[in-house]
């Protein structure tokens, strides 16, 4: 997808931005750098998202875990987690979060494996807001949401666009367009000029 095609695609949302919901699974998005070779910036992402959903903050939703570390009694957010959640709020996303769990894992040097899956929250929010949107833009390569998307498409006629990174999208997502559940899969790779956080930092 070249820049002219991207411009045309974004302009197609001009008259439906108040009836589009955006779901950002940041835990998935931040891992795209493995395939992309660059990092997606939250500020850059927010600027792109405004082409899809504008005005209603609750339709621009950002999902990420609150990491307090392995001590279950800790009350101070770790710097990375706290900074990410703050930047999302500053960029006018509605943040949905829950505490990161630490599971014992003897194969890791720390002895713990952090885990925070927000797929249920994303699915419930998509269903709860069913009367407020006609289409959804999903920033996640995780195929776990496809079950909810299929239900919303079949029962309510909702349309879905999915953003992923090449090599970082699940089989369920790749198969979803064949069923008509996903209208289009877009790749962050093509949007590097809009999403790369280092471009705005002069690097």
C-alpha positions as CSV (number, residue, x, y, z in Angstrom):
1,X,0.0,0.0,0.0
2,X,1.7,3.2,-1.1
3,X,1.2,6.7,0.4
4,X,-1.4,7.8,-2.2
5,X,-3.5,4.7,-1.5
6,X,-3.1,5.3,2.2
7,X,-4.3,8.9,1.8
8,X,-7.3,7.7,-0.2
9,X,-8.1,5.1,2.4
10,X,-8.0,7.5,5.3
11,X,-10.2,10.0,3.4
12,X,-12.8,7.3,3.1
13,X,-13.4,7.6,6.8
14,X,-14.0,11.3,6.8
15,X,-17.8,11.0,7.0
16,X,-17.9,8.0,9.4
17,X,-15.4,9.0,12.1
18,X,-18.2,9.5,14.7
19,X,-19.4,5.9,14.0
20,X,-16.1,4.1,14.2
21,X,-14.5,2.4,17.2
22,X,-10.8,1.9,17.5
23,X,-9.3,-0.9,19.6
24,X,-5.6,-0.7,20.4
25,X,-4.1,-3.8,21.9
26,X,-0.8,-2.1,22.9
27,X,0.7,-5.3,24.4
28,X,0.5,-6.7,20.9
29,X,1.4,-3.5,19.0
30,X,4.6,-2.9,21.0
31,X,5.9,-6.3,19.9
32,X,5.7,-5.4,16.3
33,X,9.2,-3.8,16.4
34,X,10.6,-7.3,16.1
35,X,9.2,-7.6,12.6
36,X,9.2,-3.9,11.7
37,X,12.7,-2.9,12.8
38,X,11.3,0.3,14.3
39,X,8.9,1.3,17.1
40,X,5.4,2.5,16.8
41,X,4.9,5.7,18.8
42,X,1.8,6.4,20.9
43,X,1.6,10.0,19.8
44,X,2.0,9.0,16.1
45,X,-0.6,6.3,16.5
46,X,-3.0,8.7,18.1
47,X,-2.6,11.1,15.1
48,X,-3.4,8.2,12.7
49,X,-6.4,7.0,14.8
50,X,-8.0,10.4,14.6
51,X,-8.5,9.7,10.9
52,X,-10.8,6.8,11.9
53,X,-12.5,8.0,15.1
54,X,-12.7,11.6,16.2
55,X,-14.5,13.5,18.9
56,X,-15.8,10.6,21.1
57,X,-12.9,9.6,23.3
58,X,-14.6,6.5,24.5
59,X,-14.5,5.2,20.9
60,X,-10.7,5.4,20.9
61,X,-9.7,2.7,23.3
62,X,-6.2,1.7,24.5
63,X,-5.6,-1.6,26.3
64,X,-2.5,-2.2,28.4
65,X,-1.5,-3.8,31.7
66,X,-0.6,-2.1,34.9
67,X,2.7,-3.6,35.9
68,X,3.6,-3.4,39.6
69,X,6.2,-6.1,39.4
70,X,6.1,-9.6,40.9
71,X,5.4,-8.4,44.5
72,X,1.6,-8.7,44.8
73,X,1.5,-6.1,47.5
74,X,3.4,-3.4,45.5
75,X,1.5,-0.2,45.0
76,X,3.9,1.7,42.6
77,X,3.7,1.2,38.9
78,X,6.8,0.3,37.1
79,X,8.2,3.2,35.0
80,X,7.6,1.7,31.6
81,X,4.0,0.7,32.4
82,X,3.1,3.9,34.1
83,X,4.7,6.0,31.3
84,X,2.9,4.1,28.6
85,X,-0.5,4.5,30.3
86,X,0.1,8.2,30.9
87,X,1.1,8.9,27.3
88,X,-2.0,7.1,26.1
89,X,-4.2,9.3,28.3
90,X,-2.4,12.4,27.2
91,X,-3.1,11.5,23.6
92,X,-6.8,11.2,24.4
93,X,-7.3,7.5,24.4
94,X,-9.7,6.0,26.8
95,X,-7.4,3.6,28.7
96,X,-8.6,0.2,29.8
97,X,-6.2,-1.7,32.1
98,X,-5.8,-4.3,34.8
99,X,-3.0,-5.5,37.0
100,X,-0.2,-7.6,35.3
101,X,0.0,-11.1,36.9
102,X,3.4,-12.7,37.6
103,X,3.4,-16.5,37.2
104,X,6.3,-18.6,38.5
105,X,8.5,-19.8,35.6
106,X,11.7,-21.6,36.5
107,X,13.1,-21.3,33.0
108,X,13.3,-17.5,33.2
109,X,16.2,-15.8,35.0
110,X,13.8,-13.7,37.1
111,X,11.8,-16.8,38.1
112,X,8.6,-15.1,36.9
113,X,6.6,-14.7,33.7
114,X,4.5,-11.5,33.4
115,X,1.0,-12.1,31.9
116,X,-1.8,-9.7,31.2
117,X,-4.4,-10.7,28.5
118,X,-7.1,-8.1,27.8
119,X,-8.9,-9.9,25.0
120,X,-12.0,-10.5,27.2
121,X,-12.2,-6.7,28.0
122,X,-11.8,-5.8,24.3
123,X,-14.5,-8.3,23.3
124,X,-16.9,-7.2,26.0
125,X,-16.4,-3.5,25.1
126,X,-17.0,-4.2,21.4
127,X,-20.3,-5.9,22.3
128,X,-21.3,-3.3,24.9
129,X,-20.8,-0.4,22.5
130,X,-22.6,-2.3,19.6
131,X,-25.1,0.6,19.0
132,X,-22.4,3.3,18.9
133,X,-20.4,2.2,15.9
134,X,-20.8,0.7,12.4
135,X,-17.2,-0.3,11.8
136,X,-14.2,-1.1,14.0
137,X,-10.5,-0.6,13.4
138,X,-8.4,-3.1,15.4
139,X,-4.7,-2.6,16.1
140,X,-3.6,-6.1,17.0
141,X,-2.3,-9.1,15.2
142,X,-3.7,-11.4,17.8
143,X,-6.3,-13.8,16.3
144,X,-8.2,-14.3,19.6
145,X,-10.5,-11.3,18.9
146,X,-11.8,-12.9,15.7
147,X,-14.4,-15.0,17.6
148,X,-16.1,-11.8,18.9
149,X,-15.6,-10.1,15.5
150,X,-17.4,-12.9,13.8
151,X,-20.3,-12.7,16.2
152,X,-20.6,-8.9,15.7
153,X,-20.4,-9.2,12.0
154,X,-22.9,-12.0,11.6
155,X,-25.5,-10.7,14.1
156,X,-25.1,-6.9,13.8
157,X,-23.4,-6.4,10.4
158,X,-20.3,-4.7,11.9
159,X,-17.4,-4.2,9.6
160,X,-13.8,-4.7,10.7
161,X,-10.4,-3.4,9.6
162,X,-7.3,-5.0,11.2
163,X,-3.9,-3.5,11.5
164,X,-1.0,-5.8,12.1
165,X,2.7,-6.2,11.2
166,X,3.7,-8.6,8.4
167,X,4.8,-11.8,10.0
168,X,3.0,-10.9,13.2
169,X,-0.7,-11.6,12.4
170,X,-2.4,-14.8,13.6
171,X,-3.8,-17.4,11.2
172,X,-7.4,-16.5,12.4
173,X,-6.9,-13.0,11.1
174,X,-5.5,-14.1,7.8
175,X,-8.5,-16.4,7.3
176,X,-11.1,-13.9,8.4
177,X,-11.4,-11.9,5.1
178,X,-12.4,-15.2,3.3
179,X,-15.5,-15.3,5.6
180,X,-16.2,-11.6,5.2
181,X,-15.6,-11.0,8.9
182,X,-12.6,-8.7,8.2
183,X,-13.0,-6.3,5.3
184,X,-9.3,-5.4,5.1
185,X,-6.0,-6.3,6.7
186,X,-3.6,-3.4,6.8
187,X,0.1,-3.6,7.6
188,X,1.9,-1.2,9.9
189,X,5.0,-1.6,7.6
190,X,3.3,0.5,5.0
191,X,2.5,3.2,7.5
192,X,6.0,3.6,8.7
193,X,6.1,7.3,7.6
194,X,3.2,7.9,10.0
195,X,3.9,5.5,12.9
196,X,7.6,5.4,13.4
197,X,8.2,7.3,16.7
198,X,11.9,8.1,15.7
199,X,10.8,10.1,12.7
200,X,9.3,12.8,14.9
201,X,12.4,12.7,17.1
202,X,14.6,13.7,14.2
203,X,16.5,10.3,14.0
